[in-house]
Amino acid sequence: MQLRAGKCKIQKKQCSPHFNVGKIDSGSSLMNKTVKTKFTEDAWIAWLKRKLRPGRGVMRSVGDDCAVIKTASAESFLVTSDMVIEGTHFLLSDATAREIGHKAMAVSLSDIAAMAGIPRWATASVGIPGHMSRKFLTDLFYGLTTVLEKYGGVLVGGDTNRSEKLVIDVTLIGEAPGGSFLGRDTARPGDLLLVTGRLGGSGSAGRHLRFTPRIKEAQFIRRYLAPTAMIDLSDGLAQDLKRLCDESGTGALLYQEEIPLRRGCTVDNGLYDGEDFELLCAIEPGALSEKQRTRFKKEYNIPLTVIGRMREKKEGIFLEDAAGQKKRVSHAKAFQHFGLS
């Protein structure tokens, strides 16, 4: 299993147009409570990185979007595992079985996209409550397989068991084209920061249940922009940028006015809502031309936006407004999946 940053929790309702109730919130739980803890998921992952020793052929393990395994034939495979849980990542009252299946598979597809890979084989293990109907499970299956097959992958197995809540755990294996993959640890000071699509308000109208994993967009970025590093935005721009900076040993400066937001969203929504599942990548200055930006928009119907630049680690992570005023990006609002004292 690839241990990594998981997904944001949701509250009782979907977002309102003004995002003042029921939003997907990077700092809130289903019961609208924020738990302050000493030992966070990121701290646990850091501990695991120190303890786990990569085995034969393991090029990357804990801490990136996927593990990378190199075979004797020099092929590189990407491996990721993601779990979605009723009451944490979806509510049965607000989501159809197909939407739940789609989300469960798409979050793993997004991990493959973050490393510019191609999805190939998946397994899905499902914990099933006793009240589930055959039709619900059939629709869940089609939700899982439809989005996977759209990008060339196939479901090859899994497991089922009885559970108090609906739980779906997906393991997905992808290929790194030409043995080349993107990680989080190779961005450099001076690189530009690009983001696909628009951010914020993922709970509005159930977007977090029906998002498009950026598999094709990642291939465009890999082929034409030669990115130095990339990550998918599962836990919000602020949190995932910090992870990119931590792994690369850099700081960053975000341009507040350039962050592309969904209609009705604030900058805080863009920074902290989470579950956007867009791509954040670093590229060398001058790698993105206006022609490439226009072509990207035409092919995928979403923008590709420069939102900042990487800096030296000692300069920290800051947000710069239109007047040139800078403030440190707070991570106090960032979502934590769990915490242990």
C-alpha positions, 0 to 999 in steps of 0.5 A: 500500500502506498501511504500518502496524503488522503482526501478531505472530509465533508460536512452534512450538506454540499456547499452553498453558493456563498460557501458559508455552510456545509462546504468541503473544508480542509479544517473541518470534519463531518460534525463541523469540529476541528481537532487539534492534535500533536501527531498529524498524518504528515508527521506519521508519514515522515516517521514511516519514511525514516523507518521503512527501507525500500526493497529491491527495485523500489525507486520511490515509496512513502511520501510521494503520490505513488510508489515507483517499482522498477522491474528487471526489464527496466520498466517502471510501474507506479503503485497507489492505494486510496480509501474512501469511507462513508461519512468521511468522503461521501454521504449516502444521502447526497451521492449515488452509487455510481458517483461513489464508485467514480470518486473511489477510482478517480482519486487513485487515477489522480495520483497516477496523473500527478506522476505523469503515468498511464493507469493499467490495472486496479483492484477494489476491496469493498466493505459492504453494510448489510442494507445495501441492495444488489442494484446499489452494488451493481451501480457502484461497480459501473462507477468504478470501472467506467472512469478507469476504462476511460483512461485505458485501465482495467479492474482485475480483482479485489475483495469484499467483506461485511462492514458497518459503513461502506468502505472502498479501497482501491489499489491502482498500478500504472506505467511510467512512459519510457521509465520516466516519472515525476515526483515531488522532490525535484522542484527548484528555486526560480521554477514557475508554479502552474495549476490546471483548472479552477480551485475552491468549492469542490462540495458545490453541486457534488463536484468532489464526486464527479471530478475529472482526473487529469490523466490526459492533461498530465501527459500534455504537461509532461510532453510539452512543458518538461515539468520539474515536479508535480502533485495533485491537489487533494487536500487544498493548494496550501497543504499540497504546496507545502508538501511539494516544498517540503519534499523539494527543499524549497519555499514558494511565493503565490500570486493571490490575484492569479489563483484561478477560482470557481465562481463565488469562491474566495482566496481562502476557498482556493487555498483550503477547501481541498478535493479539487484534484487539479495538478500543481506543477513546477516548470522552468521559466520560459517553458510555457508559451502563450501558444501552448497555454492556448492549445491546452485550453482548447484541448481540455477546456480548462485554464493552465495558470501561472500562480507563483514561483518556487523560492529558497527554503529560507524564504518560506511560503508566502502569498502576495497581493496585487499591491505587492504586500506579502503574508505567510500562508497559514497551515492552521486551516489545512485539513488533517486526516487524523491526529494522535497525541 
